[in-house]
Amino acid sequence: MVWRDFITALVDAARRRDEQALRDERRRALDRLAEEKIREARREPPPEK
C-alpha cells in the first residue's frame, strides 16, 4: 500500500512538472508572437484612405 502511494505520488509530481513546462513554453511562444506582431505593425506604414 505504502509503496503504491509513493510511486503514484512520484508519477503525479513528474506529470505536474511536465505540464508546468508546457504552460511556460506556450506563454513564451505567445510572448514571441506578440512581440513579432508589434514589430511588424511598427514597420508597416499606415494604410492610406
C-alpha positions as CSV (number, residue, x, y, z in Angstrom):
1,M,0.0,0.0,0.0
2,V,2.7,2.5,1.0
3,W,4.8,1.7,-2.0
4,R,1.9,2.1,-4.4
5,D,1.1,5.5,-2.8
6,F,4.7,6.6,-3.0
7,I,5.1,5.6,-6.7
8,T,1.7,7.3,-7.5
9,A,3.0,10.5,-5.8
10,L,6.2,10.4,-7.8
11,V,4.4,9.9,-11.1
12,D,1.9,12.7,-10.3
13,A,4.8,15.0,-9.4
14,A,6.6,14.3,-12.7
15,R,3.4,14.9,-14.6
16,R,2.7,18.2,-12.9
17,R,6.3,19.4,-13.7
18,D,5.8,18.4,-17.4
19,E,2.5,20.3,-17.5
20,Q,4.1,23.4,-16.0
21,A,6.9,23.2,-18.6
22,L,4.4,23.1,-21.4
23,R,2.5,26.1,-19.9
24,D,5.7,28.0,-19.7
25,E,6.6,27.2,-23.3
26,R,3.2,28.2,-24.5
27,R,3.4,31.5,-22.7
28,R,6.9,32.2,-24.1
29,A,5.6,31.4,-27.6
30,L,2.7,33.8,-27.2
31,D,5.1,36.5,-26.0
32,R,7.3,36.0,-29.0
33,L,4.3,36.1,-31.4
34,A,3.1,39.3,-29.7
35,E,6.5,41.0,-30.0
36,E,6.8,40.0,-33.7
37,K,3.3,41.4,-34.5
38,I,4.2,44.6,-32.7
39,R,7.4,45.0,-34.7
40,E,5.5,44.3,-37.9
41,A,2.9,46.9,-37.1
42,R,5.6,49.5,-36.4
43,R,7.3,48.7,-39.7
44,E,4.2,49.0,-41.9
45,P,3.1,52.4,-43.0
46,P,-0.5,53.3,-42.0
47,P,-2.9,52.5,-44.8
48,E,-3.9,55.5,-46.9
49,K,-7.5,56.3,-47.5
